[in-house]
């Protein structure tokens, strides 16, 4: 209710129409008001079902009500009995205050919940354990580094974490990079697998000091742990990670599987004979999609259990030794499936146009819990048997939708059947024509999915724009062949798919073909820069963290290992394949006004790429503007910067797509 009152004050009577299900606003909201509404939506994740399926815990990320744009984002934990009742907050601090609390996990016997909290040591997450009712929290030992991915051993006596002692920066290539001064390359933070005794709090490191561990899973007897790992810089080497088994007693590692593609989510089968993992071509750690591989836990022999399946597996849980649940990307959505290993038969358990966030299932698969969201519904926790899921949380009852209806489009291009989402303006009137902005997703191994609180969609749609989000070849959702179809072909087949999708959108809705915009971030930013040099059909472009020159980029970025699978060789071995996909190669064809946005300390796409593109535009006399956001990484986090990005984007498109009110 607080969010509703806030928006009534911000939007006046128009908000009453919006909140009651109408689609018209008498005055378009400002970008600050848009972000205020979006930050009122709580993100739910880290879902974990109790072993008997009677209760579920989850993590909730939010800003405090009334101060949505002036307070840091917080994480809180909640416990909900499926039989009903109010959710119980789990905290190591005081109920009146919020700290950073994450990663709740049930003990194997269901009598305790472990989690991470900095309530007693600000900025330093500590390992805590609560009773099954969420009360009587005690701290286990003391941690002095970055900690993530908490799990119990099968016997409940040990807790495992991924740990970086005395870390120099936040983990991950998305975070702002450390400044490059002094002797370069000498400091590398290694994330190690650690085991913590629940009774004493004593920690034991299980993996070597020169090894970065990304993910892991316990064997059913607790004697071994499967890990994905690489030597050296963890940000850069995930693309060459291997699967290994770690002996818990001796802290020794043995390699099992070293594929020529990326690995994710290793999970040991209940009978201890196999390790399931997701394998495929993936451009970013954390953006997962591929085939399901089953690896012999002793010999390392692996086989693809979903060859040629028109899906991209995103995550997995074993039910028993013969079947698994899979959350998968399908065209434009995510579904929960059940795979029978012996027959290869796949059964669809959920089939909505939705995104599935964190999820959990009890061992036999009879109960599941998951976070569901869509264009129509904000994130909430659902639970039950796969055939009778029901919503058990009500955390986003006051969420406000700031865009019109969403339509899934299909079209063909170059032998592929592509999918994309067309979002209508919030104030849609069938008697008008509207401008449209195409947003190309990042990755490229990813896809645009239903989302209730997408900033760009909400910002543009609320101002009277159609928004089109294509999923061209190279995206997840249609199997590995589709995801791999842009290898050594960036900017060609995928660009033709995007362009054909724009044609399909114009045929499907009253869109003015003379008022088209193009934007994207990361790989989407590259495609925006590429579009600048390939066509004049777009009248304005916004390129965020884009790549103008693959050849110079190879030597500038700090994750160059990701490029090898996509280009086939390093730039030093095959410079021509990099040049043919570089916008700089065709830069003299540039004519469209372009806004360039960039984080100052971006490791994935360093700022020199933005400067090189901006310099070319200035030299060629193309209208341009470059904004570099201080101390930001690949994804700007400061709220003032997020507001400015939306405002600058809207102002740029308004300037060139709305030169006069001729509708």
Secondary structure, DSSP 8 states (H G I E B T S, - for coil): -HHHHHHHHHHTHHHHHHHTT----SS---HHHHHHHHHTS-EEEEEEE-TTSSEEEEEEEE--TT-TTTS--EEEEEEEETT-S--EEE-SS-TTS--BEEEEEE-TTSSEEEEEE-TTSTTS-EEEEEETTS-S-EE-S---EEEEEEEE-TTSSEEEEEEEET-SS-SSTTS------SSTT------EEEEEETTT--EEE-S-TTEEEEEEEE-TTSSEEEEEEEES-HHHHGGG-EEEEEETTTTEEEEEE--SSEEEEEEE-TTSSEEEEEEE--SBTTB---EEEEEETTT--EEETTTT-SSEEEEEEEEETTEEEEEEEETTEEEEEEEETTT--EEES--SS-EEEEEEE-TTSS-EEEEEE-SSS--EEEEE-TTS-EE---TTTT----S--EEEEEEEETTEEEEEEEE--TT--TTS-EEEEEEE-SSSS------SS-HHHHHHHTTT-EEEEEE-TTSSSS-HHHHGGGTT-TTTHHHHHHHHHHHHHHHHS-EEEEEEEEEEETHHHHHHHHHHHH-S--SEEEEES--S-HHHHHHH-S-THHHHHHHSS-TTT-HHHHHTT-GGGGGGG--S-EEEEEETT-SSS-HHHHHHHHHHHHHHT--EEEEEETT--SS---HHHHHHHHHHHHHHHHHHH-SS---
